[in-house]
Amino acid sequence: MIKNSENTQNISIQNCELIADMIKNFAEKEIKPQFMQWDETQEFPIDLFRKLGEMGMMGVLVPEEYGGSGFGYHEYVTVVSEIAKIDGSIGLSVAAHNSLCTGHILQFGSEGQKQRWLPKLASGEWIGAWGLTEPNTGSDAGNMKTVARKDGDHWVINGTKNFITHGISGDLAVVMTRTGEAGDSHGMTAFVVERGTPGFSGGKKENKLGMRASETAEMIFEDCRVPEENILGEVGEGFVQALKILDGGRISIAALGLGIAQGALDAAVAYAQERKQFNQEIAKFQGVSFKIADMATQVMASRLLIKQAAELKNQGKSVNRESAMAKLHSSETAVSVANDAVQIFGGYGYVKDFPVEKFYRDAKLCTIGEGTSEIQKLVISRTLFDKI
C-alpha cells in the first residue's frame, strides 16, 4: 500500500513539473507579448483558450473517456497557479471554466449529460459559465430571484445573473434557479443552458479594476425554455450542489492567489537584485530583504495549505474547512505580497511598464470571488463550533 501511494505521489510530482514547464513555454509565446494589451482593452482572448484546450488545460480534471486530461487536484492547482504567475485574468477564466461549469457537470451530471457536454468543454471548443450570483444576492444565494417554472416537459427561466465569468462569451452555462420557496435550501435547481437557446442572452459587461481580460458580465433569461433533460441531478438539489462545487472552487481561487503572489514575489526578488541605490543593490538593505523574507514565508504557507486541501479533494474527503482556510490565506497573501512588491519597486511599481501594478490590481478579486474573506472565516469558525 505504501509503495503504491509513493508511486502515485511521484507521478503527480512529475506531472506538475511537466505542466509547469509546458505553461511557462506557452506563456512566453502566447500570453506575455499581449497580456497588457488585453488588460488595457479588456479583450477576452477566446482563441487563447482554444489553444489551452488543445493542451488539455480546459479539462484538467475531466476523465480521459470524456476527452479530458484525467488529472487530479495537485495538477489542477499547478495549471491555475502557473498561468496566474503570468496573468491572473487568464488564470481566473481557466479556473472558472474547469472547476465551476465543467466541474458541476462532471460531479452531478448523468452519463448522457457528461457524454453530451464534457468533450466540448474539455477540448476548449466550448467555453463554460456558471451562474449563481445575482444583483441583490451574493453570499445570500438562498434568496435568489431567478425562477424556473415547469411547463410540460420544459422549464421556463426568468431572471438575471451578474458578475458571471464568461457571461457573454460562454457557449454553455450551468445556472442555479429557484424552483421552490425563497430561502429553502431544497428550493433551487441547476440547469444547463446552451448559448443560442431563445430567451438566453448576455447583458452588461463590467468595467473592472483588475482581471480585465477575464470577461465578467450579466446573463439574462427572458422566458427561456429549457428541456427537463437539462436538469443536473434532481429538482431541488441545486443549492446543495452549488455549495459542494464552491468547496472545490475555493481551491481554484486559492491557486489563483498563489500564482499572483508568486509572480509578484519573483518580480520583487529580481528587481531588488538589479536596482541599485547608494552604490549597492537594494536587496542588501535590511528593510527590503526582511520584507521579501516575509513575502516568501506567506507564499509558502499558502502553498502548503492548498496542497493539503488538494490532497483531501483527491481522496474524496470533505474539504469544507480546508479549502476555506486555503482560500482565505492565499487570497489575503496575494493582496499583501502584491502590495509589498509595489513598495519594493518604488515609483516604478506604480507604472504599467513593470508587472507588479497589474498583480496589485488583480489580487484583490481573490478576496471577493467565490466567497469573500469574511465568508471564509464564517465557514471556518462554524466547523470549529460544530466540533465543540
C-alpha positions in Angstrom: 0.0 0.0 0.0 2.8 2.4 0.9 4.6 1.7 -2.3 1.6 2.3 -4.4 1.0 5.6 -2.6 4.5 6.7 -3.1 4.3 5.8 -6.8 1.1 7.8 -7.2 2.7 10.8 -5.4 5.9 10.6 -7.5 3.8 10.5 -10.7 1.8 13.6 -9.5 5.0 15.5 -8.8 6.4 14.6 -12.2 3.1 15.7 -13.9 3.2 19.0 -12.0 6.8 19.7 -13.1 5.9 18.9 -16.8 2.8 21.0 -16.6 4.8 24.0 -15.1 7.4 23.8 -17.9 4.7 23.5 -20.6 2.8 26.5 -19.3 6.0 28.6 -19.0 6.9 27.9 -22.6 3.4 28.5 -23.8 3.1 31.8 -21.8 6.3 33.2 -23.2 4.9 32.9 -26.7 1.2 33.3 -26.3 0.5 35.4 -23.2 3.4 37.6 -22.3 3.5 39.5 -25.7 -0.2 40.5 -25.4 -1.4 40.4 -21.8 -1.0 44.1 -21.1 -2.9 45.0 -24.3 -5.7 42.6 -23.3 -5.7 44.3 -19.9 -5.9 47.8 -21.4 -8.7 47.0 -23.8 -10.5 44.4 -21.6 -10.3 41.9 -24.5 -11.3 38.4 -23.7 -8.9 36.3 -25.9 -11.1 33.4 -26.8 -8.6 32.0 -29.3 -6.1 31.6 -26.5 -8.5 29.3 -24.6 -8.9 27.2 -27.7 -5.1 26.7 -27.7 -5.2 25.9 -24.0 -7.9 23.3 -24.7 -5.6 21.7 -27.3 -3.0 21.4 -24.5 -5.6 19.7 -22.1 -5.8 22.7 -19.8 -9.5 23.2 -20.2 -10.4 19.8 -19.0 -7.8 19.2 -16.4 -10.0 17.2 -14.0 -12.2 15.6 -16.7 -11.5 11.8 -17.2 -9.9 10.8 -20.5 -13.1 9.0 -21.5 -14.8 12.4 -21.8 -11.9 14.0 -23.6 -10.2 15.4 -20.6 -6.7 15.1 -19.2 -7.7 12.9 -16.3 -5.5 14.7 -13.7 -6.1 15.3 -10.0 -6.2 18.5 -7.9 -2.4 18.8 -7.5 -2.0 19.1 -11.2 -5.0 21.4 -11.4 -3.5 23.7 -8.8 -0.3 23.8 -10.9 -2.2 24.8 -14.0 -4.1 27.7 -12.4 -1.2 29.0 -10.3 1.4 28.8 -13.1 -0.8 30.7 -15.5 -1.6 33.3 -12.8 2.1 33.9 -12.3 2.0 35.5 -15.7 -1.6 36.8 -15.9 -4.3 36.5 -13.3 -7.0 37.2 -15.8 -6.3 34.1 -17.8 -5.8 32.0 -14.7 -9.3 33.2 -13.5 -11.0 32.2 -16.7 -9.3 28.8 -16.8 -10.3 28.2 -13.1 -13.9 29.2 -13.6 -14.3 27.1 -16.7 -12.7 24.0 -15.1 -14.0 24.0 -11.5 -17.4 25.7 -11.8 -19.1 24.9 -15.1 -17.2 21.8 -16.2 -16.8 20.6 -12.6 -20.5 20.9 -11.9 -21.5 18.7 -14.9 -18.7 16.2 -14.1 -19.8 15.9 -10.5 -23.6 15.9 -10.8 -24.4 15.2 -14.5 -25.8 11.9 -15.7 -23.8 9.7 -18.0 -25.7 11.1 -21.0 -25.1 14.7 -19.9 -21.4 14.0 -19.5 -21.1 12.5 -22.9 -23.0 15.3 -24.4 -21.2 18.3 -22.9 -17.9 17.4 -21.4 -15.9 16.6 -24.6 -16.7 20.1 -26.0 -15.8 21.8 -22.7 -12.6 19.8 -22.1 -11.3 20.5 -25.6 -11.9 24.2 -25.3 -14.3 24.1 -28.3 -16.9 25.5 -25.8 -16.3 28.0 -23.1 -18.2 27.4 -19.9 -20.0 29.8 -17.5 -21.6 29.2 -14.1 -24.4 31.3 -12.8 -25.2 31.7 -9.1 -24.7 35.4 -8.2 -27.4 38.0 -8.8 -27.6 41.8 -8.4 -29.2 41.5 -4.9 -27.9 38.1 -3.8 -24.2 37.4 -3.5 -23.5 35.3 -0.4 -27.3 35.3 0.3 -27.9 33.0 -2.6 -30.9 31.4 -0.9 -33.0 34.5 -1.8 -32.2 34.5 -5.5 -34.8 35.9 -7.8 -34.1 33.9 -10.9 -37.1 31.5 -11.2 -37.7 28.4 -13.2 -41.3 27.2 -13.6 -42.4 23.9 -15.1 -44.3 23.9 -18.3 -45.0 20.5 -19.7 -41.6 18.8 -20.4 -39.8 22.1 -20.3 -38.9 24.7 -17.7 -39.2 28.4 -18.3 -36.5 30.5 -16.7 -36.7 34.2 -15.9 -34.2 36.4 -14.1 -30.7 37.9 -14.3 -27.3 36.8 -13.1 -24.4 39.1 -12.7 -20.7 39.1 -12.1 -20.6 35.9 -14.2 -17.3 34.9 -15.7 -17.9 34.4 -19.5 -21.5 35.7 -19.1 -21.5 36.9 -22.7 -19.0 34.6 -24.5 -19.7 31.3 -22.7 -21.1 28.7 -25.1 -22.8 26.9 -22.2 -23.9 27.8 -18.7 -24.8 26.0 -15.5 -27.4 28.1 -13.9 -28.9 28.0 -10.4 -32.6 28.8 -10.3 -35.3 29.0 -7.7 -37.9 26.3 -8.2 -39.3 26.4 -4.6 -39.7 28.9 -1.9 -37.1 31.6 -1.2 -34.7 30.7 1.5 -35.4 26.9 1.1 -32.1 25.1 0.7 -34.0 22.5 -1.3 -35.9 25.0 -3.4 -33.3 25.5 -6.1 -32.4 23.6 -9.2 -29.4 23.6 -11.6 -30.0 23.7 -15.3 -27.6 23.5 -18.2 -28.4 26.2 -20.8 -26.7 26.3 -24.2 -25.9 29.6 -25.9 -28.4 30.2 -28.7 -31.4 29.0 -26.6 -34.2 31.5 -27.2 -34.5 33.9 -24.2 -30.9 33.5 -23.1 -28.6 36.4 -23.7 -25.6 38.3 -22.3 -26.0 41.6 -20.7 -23.8 44.3 -19.3 -20.0 43.7 -19.3 -18.4 45.0 -16.1 -15.6 47.6 -16.3 -13.2 46.3 -13.7 -10.2 47.3 -11.5 -8.3 44.1 -12.3 -8.7 40.7 -14.0 -9.7 42.8 -17.0 -9.1 40.2 -19.7 -11.4 37.8 -18.0 -14.9 38.6 -19.1 -17.4 39.4 -16.3 -20.9 40.1 -17.4 -24.6 39.6 -16.8 -26.6 36.6 -18.1 -30.3 37.4 -18.8 -33.1 34.9 -19.0 -36.4 36.0 -20.5 -39.0 33.2 -20.9 -36.1 30.9 -21.6 -37.4 27.4 -22.3 -35.1 24.6 -21.2 -35.9 20.9 -21.6 -36.2 18.9 -18.5 -33.3 16.7 -19.6 -31.0 19.7 -18.9 -31.6 19.5 -15.2 -28.4 18.4 -13.3 -29.3 15.9 -10.6 -32.8 16.2 -9.2 -35.2 19.2 -8.9 -34.4 21.0 -5.6 -30.8 19.9 -5.3 -29.2 23.0 -6.9 -28.2 24.8 -3.8 -26.7 21.8 -2.1 -24.8 21.1 -5.4 -23.6 24.7 -5.6 -22.1 24.6 -2.1 -20.2 21.4 -2.9 -18.9 23.0 -6.1 -17.8 26.1 -4.2 -15.8 23.9 -1.9 -13.6 22.9 -4.9 -13.9 26.4 -6.3 -12.2 27.8 -3.3 -9.1 25.7 -4.1 -9.2 27.3 -7.6 -9.2 30.8 -6.2 -6.5 29.8 -3.6 -4.4 28.6 -6.5 -5.1 31.8 -8.4 -4.0 33.9 -5.4 -0.9 31.7 -5.0 0.1 32.3 -8.6 -0.4 36.1 -8.4 1.6 36.2 -5.1 4.4 34.0 -6.5 4.6 36.2 -9.7 4.8 39.4 -7.6 7.4 37.8 -5.3 9.5 36.7 -8.2 9.4 40.1 -9.8 10.4 41.8 -6.4 13.3 39.4 -5.9 14.6 40.1 -9.4 14.2 43.8 -9.2 15.8 44.0 -5.7 18.9 42.5 -7.1 19.0 44.8 -10.2 18.1 48.1 -8.6 21.0 50.0 -7.0 20.9 52.8 -4.5 23.8 54.2 -2.5 26.2 52.1 -4.7 24.6 48.8 -3.7 21.7 46.5 -4.7 18.6 47.3 -2.6 18.4 43.6 -1.8 21.2 44.3 0.6 19.2 46.7 2.6 17.6 45.0 5.6 14.3 46.9 5.1 13.9 45.3 1.7 15.4 41.8 2.4 13.2 41.3 5.5 10.1 42.4 3.5 11.0 39.8 0.9 11.5 37.1 3.6 8.1 37.8 5.0 6.6 37.7 1.5 8.2 34.3 0.7 7.1 32.8 4.0 3.5 33.8 3.4 3.6 32.4 -0.1 5.0 29.1 1.2 2.3 28.9 3.9 -0.4 29.4 1.2 1.2 26.7 -1.0 1.1 24.2 1.9 -2.5 24.9 2.8 -3.5 24.5 -0.8 -1.6 21.2 -1.0 -3.4 19.9 2.0 -6.8 20.8 0.6 -5.9 19.4 -2.9 -4.8 16.1 -1.3 -8.1 15.8 0.6 -10.0 16.6 -2.5 -8.2 13.9 -4.4 -9.1 11.4 -1.7 -12.7 12.3 -2.0 -12.9 13.7 1.6 -14.6 16.8 2.8 -12.6 20.0 2.2 -15.1 22.5 3.5 -12.8 23.9 6.2 -9.5 23.2 4.5 -10.5 24.8 1.2 -11.8 27.8 3.1 -8.6 28.1 5.0 -6.5 27.8 1.8 -8.6 30.4 0.0 -8.6 32.8 2.9 -4.9 32.7 3.4 -3.9 32.6 -0.2 -6.1 35.5 -1.3 -5.1 37.8 1.6 -1.5 36.8 0.9 -1.8 37.7 -2.8 -3.0 41.2 -1.8 -0.3 41.7 0.8 2.6 40.4 -1.3 1.5 42.4 -4.4 1.3 45.5 -2.2 4.8 44.9 -0.8 6.1 44.2 -4.3 4.8 47.6 -5.5 6.6 49.2 -2.5 9.9 47.5 -3.3 9.7 48.8 -6.9 9.0 52.3 -5.6 7.8 54.7 -8.3 8.4 52.1 -11.0 5.9 49.8 -9.2 3.2 52.4 -9.9 3.6 52.4 -13.7 2.5 49.8 -16.2 6.0 49.2 -17.7 6.6 46.8 -14.8 4.4 43.9 -13.9 3.7 44.4 -10.2 1.0 47.1 -10.6 -1.1 44.5 -12.5 -0.5 41.9 -9.8 -1.7 44.6 -7.3 -4.9 45.2 -9.2 -5.6 41.6 -10.0 -5.0 40.3 -6.5 -8.0 42.0 -4.8 -10.6 39.9 -6.7 -9.2 36.8 -4.9 -10.5 38.1 -1.6 -14.0 38.6 -3.0 -14.8 35.9 -5.7 -16.3 32.6 -4.7 -17.0 33.8 -1.2 -15.4 36.9 0.5 -12.7 36.5 3.2 -15.4 37.2 5.7 -17.5 34.3 4.4 -14.4 32.0 4.6 -14.0 33.0 8.3 -17.6 32.2 8.9 -17.2 28.8 7.2 -14.1 28.0 9.2 -15.5 29.1 12.6 -18.6 27.1 12.1 -16.7 23.9 11.5 -14.9 24.6 14.8 -18.0 25.4 16.7 -19.8 22.3 15.3 -17.0 20.1 16.7 -17.5 21.7 20.2 
